Amino acid sequence: ELHDEFGQLLTAIGTMLGRAGKKAPPDSPMAAELREINGIAQTALERVRGLSQTLHPSLLDDLGLDSTVEWYLSTVERQLGMDVTYERTGTPARLDQMTAVHVYRVLQEAINNVARHAGTKQAWVRLHHDQAGLRLEVEDHGRGTGAGTRRGLGLITMRERADLVGGSIEFAAPAGGGTLVRFTVPPRQGATA
């Protein structure tokens, strides 16, 4: 819906502004205003496209969880100015699509919490695969996100996602301060890539 509806509207606005800009004298204040508005519309279109991709990451379908996590963290670094250290260990597990989406969504929410509440621009993400399943950790050493005590919708949703895949999620305070989110997913039978 975001991509189709708002993407088309913003494209139309950009096209109309371009036509209007050609009718204004090139050096006039009106032409400068139209160019500025067109730039804003283009930025909004790019953000809608990025958000659409974030909400339904087709990369999960095409490349799997590990590569999608790498892609997402690179966008976080560019968009939020965060320095994210990513560590992947073990042989990537074969996950069913539902599990991969839930792991990805927990990662997004944990990173968003760091960006909004931790007061730091540095985070560590660890993705570990072994016979016991998969473990995702997101850690910051900021002022903490209050994840252990807050009952915000994002935290409730992370707990629900853990339940849906038969996993567990815990929120801890690491020795260096801040918050550690640890999401553990057991191995799943009949999983595909």
Secondary structure as UniProt FT lines:
FT   HELIX           2..6
FT   HELIX           7..23
FT   TURN            26..27
FT   HELIX           29..55
FT   HELIX           58..63
FT   HELIX           65..80
FT   STRAND          83..89
FT   HELIX           97..113
FT   HELIX           114..118
FT   STRAND          122..130
FT   TURN            131..132
FT   STRAND          133..140
FT   TURN            147..149
FT   HELIX           153..164
FT   TURN            165..166
FT   STRAND          168..172
FT   TURN            175..176
FT   STRAND          179..185
FT   TURN            189..190
//
